[in-house]
Amino acid sequence: MSDAMTRLRGIAEQLFSEGYLQQENIDPLFSDESDRLLLVASAEGRCLRANSAWMKHLGYSRQRIEGSSYFDFIHPDDQLDSKKVAADMSEEGVTSFQNRYRTANGNYRWLSWSASRYDKNGTTYAVADVVTDPDELLRLEQLAQQRSVQTRG
């Protein structure tokens, strides 16, 4: 596991720990200048809350993200796997996964997510790092190509 993933997992575990997700603890997370993309989403995939890192890394304002479905931004080849991850997510523990998100200029960036369902309504809290490590990017691209071939084949 990369250092970035180790740090991300630690932040996710802190974010999702019991009692931490009180409103007074959440607000500062979304107002800081974090380098990590933070997201609160409904069970249907509507983005309810996002931080300013979305602008920095993907070129979208918080207003553009909030109210949209996160599936609107996911690469078409990653849609099925992302829907499966969302459907299988539980209130127990943190789910880690990667997918590609479309940037405002039409390119795609790999994001490495840690996410958890918080309540019976399906509210999801997620944190993502942009994957920048060349070896990890190569590995993810190779996996995506394999999935694409399997889907078409």
C-alpha positions as CSV (number, residue, x, y, z in Angstrom):
1,M,0.0,0.0,0.0
2,S,1.4,3.4,-1.0
3,D,2.2,6.1,1.6
4,A,-0.7,8.2,0.2
5,M,-3.1,5.3,0.7
6,T,-1.9,4.7,4.2
7,R,-2.4,8.4,5.1
8,L,-5.8,8.3,3.3
9,R,-6.9,5.3,5.3
10,G,-5.9,6.9,8.5
11,I,-7.9,10.1,7.7
12,A,-10.9,8.0,6.6
13,E,-10.8,6.0,9.8
14,Q,-10.7,9.2,11.8
15,L,-13.5,10.7,9.8
16,F,-15.7,7.6,10.1
17,S,-15.0,6.8,13.8
18,E,-18.0,6.6,16.1
19,G,-19.2,10.0,17.2
20,Y,-16.9,12.0,14.9
21,L,-19.6,12.8,12.3
22,Q,-21.4,15.3,14.4
23,Q,-22.3,18.4,12.4
24,E,-19.9,20.6,14.4
25,N,-17.1,18.3,13.4
26,I,-18.0,18.0,9.8
27,D,-18.3,21.7,9.0
28,P,-14.6,22.5,9.5
29,L,-13.6,19.6,7.3
30,F,-15.4,21.1,4.3
31,S,-14.3,24.7,4.9
32,D,-10.5,24.0,5.1
33,E,-8.1,24.0,2.2
34,S,-7.7,20.2,2.2
35,D,-5.9,18.6,-0.7
36,R,-8.2,15.7,-0.5
37,L,-11.6,15.6,-2.2
38,L,-14.3,15.3,0.4
39,L,-17.9,14.3,-0.4
40,V,-21.2,13.5,1.3
41,A,-23.7,11.8,-0.9
42,S,-27.2,10.5,-0.7
43,A,-28.1,6.8,-1.2
44,E,-29.1,7.7,-4.7
45,G,-25.7,9.1,-5.5
46,R,-26.5,12.8,-5.2
47,C,-23.7,14.9,-4.0
48,L,-24.9,16.8,-0.9
49,R,-21.6,18.3,0.2
50,A,-18.2,18.9,-1.4
51,N,-15.0,20.8,-0.5
52,S,-12.9,23.2,-2.5
53,A,-10.4,20.4,-3.5
54,W,-12.9,19.6,-6.3
55,M,-12.0,22.9,-8.0
56,K,-8.3,22.4,-7.4
57,H,-8.1,18.9,-8.9
58,L,-11.0,18.5,-11.3
59,G,-11.9,22.2,-12.1
60,Y,-15.5,22.0,-10.7
61,S,-16.9,24.5,-8.2
62,R,-18.6,23.1,-5.1
63,Q,-21.9,24.5,-6.6
64,R,-21.4,22.4,-9.7
65,I,-20.8,19.2,-7.7
66,E,-23.4,19.7,-5.0
67,G,-26.8,18.5,-6.3
68,S,-25.3,16.5,-9.1
69,S,-25.1,12.7,-9.3
70,Y,-21.5,11.6,-8.8
71,F,-22.2,9.1,-11.6
72,D,-22.3,12.1,-14.0
73,F,-18.5,12.5,-13.5
74,I,-17.4,8.9,-13.5
75,H,-15.7,7.5,-16.6
76,P,-18.2,5.4,-18.7
77,D,-16.0,2.3,-18.4
78,D,-16.0,2.6,-14.6
79,Q,-19.7,3.1,-14.1
80,L,-20.7,-0.6,-13.5
81,D,-17.9,-1.2,-11.0
82,S,-18.6,2.0,-9.2
83,K,-22.3,1.2,-9.0
84,K,-21.5,-2.2,-7.6
85,V,-19.2,-0.7,-4.9
86,A,-22.0,1.8,-4.0
87,A,-24.6,-1.0,-3.8
88,D,-22.3,-3.2,-1.7
89,M,-21.2,-0.5,0.7
90,S,-22.4,-1.0,4.3
91,E,-22.4,0.9,7.5
92,E,-19.7,-1.3,8.7
93,G,-16.1,-0.3,8.0
94,V,-14.5,1.7,5.2
95,T,-14.6,0.6,1.5
96,S,-11.6,1.5,-0.7
97,F,-11.7,1.7,-4.5
98,Q,-10.4,3.6,-7.5
99,N,-12.2,5.1,-10.4
100,R,-11.7,7.8,-13.0
101,Y,-13.5,11.2,-12.8
102,R,-14.0,13.6,-15.7
103,T,-12.4,17.0,-15.2
104,A,-14.0,20.2,-16.2
105,N,-11.8,20.2,-19.4
106,G,-12.9,16.7,-20.4
107,N,-9.9,14.7,-19.3
108,Y,-10.0,12.0,-16.7
109,R,-8.1,11.6,-13.4
110,W,-7.8,8.5,-11.3
111,L,-9.1,9.0,-7.8
112,S,-8.5,6.6,-4.9
113,W,-11.5,6.6,-2.5
114,S,-12.2,5.5,1.0
115,A,-15.9,5.7,1.7
116,S,-18.5,4.5,4.3
117,R,-22.2,4.5,4.7
118,Y,-23.0,6.5,7.9
119,D,-26.7,5.8,8.5
120,K,-29.7,3.7,7.6
121,N,-30.7,6.4,5.0
122,G,-27.6,5.5,3.0
123,T,-25.7,8.7,3.5
124,T,-22.2,8.1,2.3
125,Y,-19.1,10.0,3.5
126,A,-16.1,9.7,1.2
127,V,-12.5,11.1,0.9
128,A,-10.3,10.7,-2.2
129,D,-6.8,11.4,-3.2
130,V,-5.8,12.0,-6.8
131,V,-3.5,9.2,-7.9
132,T,-0.2,10.7,-9.1
133,D,2.2,7.9,-8.5
134,P,3.4,6.8,-12.0
135,D,3.6,3.1,-11.1
136,E,0.1,3.1,-9.6
137,L,-1.3,5.0,-12.6
138,L,0.2,2.4,-14.9
139,R,-1.3,-0.4,-12.8
140,L,-4.8,1.2,-12.8
141,E,-4.6,1.9,-16.6
142,Q,-3.7,-1.8,-17.2
143,L,-6.6,-2.9,-15.0
144,A,-9.0,-0.6,-16.9
145,Q,-7.8,-2.0,-20.2
146,Q,-8.3,-5.6,-19.0
147,R,-11.9,-4.7,-17.8
148,S,-12.6,-3.0,-21.1
149,V,-11.5,-6.1,-23.1
150,Q,-13.5,-8.4,-20.8
151,T,-16.6,-6.2,-21.2
152,R,-16.3,-6.1,-25.0
153,G,-15.2,-9.7,-25.4
